[in-house]
Amino acid sequence: MSYSAPRLLGPVAVSFNNWETGAWRSTRPSIEPAECAGCLLCAKYCPPGVVTVAGSGGRYEVGVDLRYCKGCGICARVCPRRCIAMIPER
C-alpha cells in the first residue's frame, strides 16, 4: 500500500478570501505612513490578504483590509519602526 499526499490546487489562501472575518476583532491596526519605511515585514507575517501594498520603485504604501483583519497584532509586533499601533475597536 502506498500513500500519496493530497494535491493542493492553486494558492490555499485564496479560498479564505470569501469570508470577511474582520468582525471578530476587538483592536485594529493604525499605521503612521510618515514613519513607515516600506520594509513589508507586516505583509510577510500577517495572514494573506490582510495587509495591502501599493507602490513601486522602492517606495510602498502599506494599508490594512479591515474586512479580513482579526486584530491579532502580529503586524504591530514585527514592525521594526513601531509605526503600527493597535487601537481599540469602536
Secondary structure as the mmCIF struct_conf table of DSSP 4:
data_model
#
loop_
_struct_conf.conf_type_id
_struct_conf.id
_struct_conf.beg_label_comp_id
_struct_conf.beg_label_asym_id
_struct_conf.beg_label_seq_id
_struct_conf.end_label_comp_id
_struct_conf.end_label_asym_id
_struct_conf.end_label_seq_id
HELX_LH_PP_P HELX_LH_PP_P1 ALA A 5 LEU A 8
BEND BEND1 GLY A 10 GLY A 10
HELX_RH_3T_P HELX_RH_3T_P1 VAL A 12 ASN A 18
BEND BEND2 TRP A 19 TRP A 19
HELX_RH_3T_P HELX_RH_3T_P2 GLY A 22 TRP A 24
BEND BEND3 SER A 26 SER A 26
STRN STRN1 THR A 27 ILE A 31
TURN_TY1_P TURN_TY1_P1 PRO A 33 GLU A 35
HELX_RH_AL_P HELX_RH_AL_P1 LEU A 41 TYR A 45
BEND BEND4 CYS A 46 CYS A 46
HELX_LH_PP_P HELX_LH_PP_P2 PRO A 47 PRO A 47
TURN_TY1_P TURN_TY1_P2 PRO A 48 VAL A 50
STRN STRN2 VAL A 51 SER A 56
TURN_TY1_P TURN_TY1_P3 GLY A 57 GLY A 58
STRN STRN3 ARG A 59 VAL A 64
TURN_TY1_P TURN_TY1_P4 LEU A 66 TYR A 68
HELX_RH_AL_P HELX_RH_AL_P2 ILE A 74 VAL A 78
TURN_TY1_P TURN_TY1_P5 PRO A 80 ARG A 81
STRN STRN4 ILE A 84 PRO A 88
#
